Structures are given as C-alpha cells and as structure tokens.
Amino acid sequence: MTPTQRRWIFLAGAFGLVAFYLWGLSGLPGFGDYPGPYGFIINRIAVGQTNATGVVSTVNFDYRGFDTVGEEFILFAAAAGVATVLRRLRDERDRPATDEAAGRDVATTSSAVRMVALLFTGPVVVMGWWLASHAQTNPSGGFQGGVILATAFILIYLSGEFLVFKRFSPVDLTDVVEAVGAGGFAAIGVSAVAMGLPYLKDFLPLGTVPGAVSSSGTIALISFFVGLEVAAAFILIIGELLEQTLLIRQGAN
Amino acid sequence: MTLAVVTPYTVPVGMMDALQITILILVAVGATAVVLIRERVRQVLALSVYGVLLAVLFLAFQAPDVTLSELTVGAVALPIILLLTLAKIRKREE
C-alpha cells in the first residue's frame, strides 16, 4: 500500500469519525440540562428510604449495589493479575534490599522527604479511615478512603526503607484483608438472600437520624468492606511494583 | 425543575460561570501539556498535575464524590504506578 492510499483511507476514516461525532453531539441535551427522571426520583426518596445523606453512596452501595460488586471484583482481579504477572520468574533472582555495594547509584532519601512523609502518615491514615467510614453522611466512600489508606503505606516507604514497608504490609496479611473486603461485600448481599430478601437489600436498622454515622444500615458496612478491599489491593499492586523495581534482577544467582 | 434557594454559600451566577470556564481552559491546557511533554518522568508529573486540575473541574461542576475519586486515582495512584514502572524499565535498559 502506497503512502497516498494510506492517507486517503485515513482521511475517509477521520471524516466518518468527525461526522458521527458531530451527529452525536447535536443530539445531546443542553449544558446543565438533565432530562431525568431517575435523578429527580432518587433525590426525592433516597434520604427517606435509607437515612443516608450521602446520596451518591446510596446509589453506589444500595440502589446500584450489584454494579458496585462487579467493580469491586474488577479491582480484585486486577490485583491478582498484577501479582501473577510480576511474580519472580525462574531466570530472575532476588537482590537483598539493603545491599550497600559500591557503584549502586540509589539516591538516599533526603531528610526533608523523610520528615514530610512521617508528618503526613498519621493524618493520611485518619483521613482515609474517615472517608471510608462516612460514605453514608457526605461525599466520600470506601473507594476513595481505601486509596488514601494505601497512600499511607507509600509514605512509610518514602520515609524509610522498602523493608519497613514490607514489615508493615506483609503480603499474606494484605491478601487476607483484600479477600475479606471483597468477600464481605458479596456476603452482605448473600445474607439478604438468606433472609428471603433481594440480593444486597438493606436489611440492617437504618437508625433514626438521617445523616448520622450510625445510620443507613448496610451502606456504611459495605463502604467499610470496600475500603478494606481497595486499600489492600492498592498496597498489593504498589508492593509488587516496588519489589520488581528494587529486588528482582534478571539472571540466576 | 429549578431550585432557587439562597444559602450563605450562594455565589452570583456569573462568578460560577467564570470559574467553570477558567477551569475548563486550564484542563484543556493541562491535557495538551501532558501530550506534548516527551520526557517520560516529567510527563508523569504533568499527568499528576492534570489529575488535580480535573479534580478541581469536577468540584466546580458540583460533583464532590467524583472529585475525591479523581484526586486519589488520577493524581496519586496512577502516577505512582507509572513512576515505579519507569524506574523498573530504566534499570533494565542500563
């Protein structure tokens, strides 16, 4: 195929794409114009039905909880995939994380980075935990909280050594936490079925004060399990990548 | 359905429009910068800043939940994963 032919094929494709794109844009509702009706219905009934004032979380963990189970297991499968792909291969070897051999150009962590990382670790844990446990009251949720909790472990890595990171997040423990998080979410759904209710139907007491931390029944519980799952999945993924970068070398011993 | 409720947090309509237009332009500039920067580590850092810009965009368009997700994933998790991958590739190339 000559370059000229190739260009014509590209131009035809590009023209088609632009035409379809403009056609699609012309059919969109106006800026800020929501045709409804689901958003309006949810806005009207969600707080009354669930006592949760974080309505986005109500949709994620209750009305569309089944979708969120699927997303949860996407992340679960992704973490498993990373762990499988990044495992130590037969022709690779571990290098001790603390070797001080001459010629190894690993920059030592500056004390400024250590200091900032140490200062931030505590607040980051608190913030992640707060987000994961307040899905029912305000914009937050297990996913965001989980990622921020995982960030705390990255700060530990930044403020110290890789080995400290490993000691704080042993793979076996992280695996278990991830499994408990993913399984817990699914188990809440199955518990509802066992009581003769639809899958993931909110079966816990909703509390009396809308927007209280103790309100909303299973929404808060699911957010907590999602937080566990997401935090563990991200710690696993980052840990595997750190191990690849810092420890595993090609070639046998 | 329009709600005309005035709260202590209500801002003039024009001010909100100006904020939204400003952040839209910033996001467009940021996205272009991410594409144009060719040096990989700098590109990842630009991507991280772009994640923060997107988060502000979502906040300006009244989606605080999406803001939090974008901050955690776009500005933190994705750049970390990319930086670690770059570090690994660089060692192998040597």
Chai-1 contact restraints between the chains, C-beta under 6 A:
chainA,res_idxA,chainB,res_idxB,connection_type,confidence,min_distance_angstrom,max_distance_angstrom,comment,restraint_id
A,V56,B,D65,contact,1.0,0.0,6.0,A-B,restraint_1
A,P139,B,P64,contact,1.0,0.0,6.0,A-B,restraint_2
A,P139,B,D65,contact,1.0,0.0,6.0,A-B,restraint_3
A,Q144,B,L68,contact,1.0,0.0,6.0,A-B,restraint_4
A,Q144,B,S69,contact,1.0,0.0,6.0,A-B,restraint_5
A,Q144,B,T72,contact,1.0,0.0,6.0,A-B,restraint_6
A,V147,B,T72,contact,1.0,0.0,6.0,A-B,restraint_7
A,V147,B,A77,contact,1.0,0.0,6.0,A-B,restraint_8
A,I148,B,T72,contact,1.0,0.0,6.0,A-B,restraint_9
A,T151,B,V76,contact,1.0,0.0,6.0,A-B,restraint_10
A,L241,B,L84,contact,1.0,0.0,6.0,A-B,restraint_11
A,Q244,B,K88,contact,1.0,0.0,6.0,A-B,restraint_12
A,T245,B,L84,contact,1.0,0.0,6.0,A-B,restraint_13
A,T245,B,A87,contact,1.0,0.0,6.0,A-B,restraint_14
A,T245,B,K88,contact,1.0,0.0,6.0,A-B,restraint_15
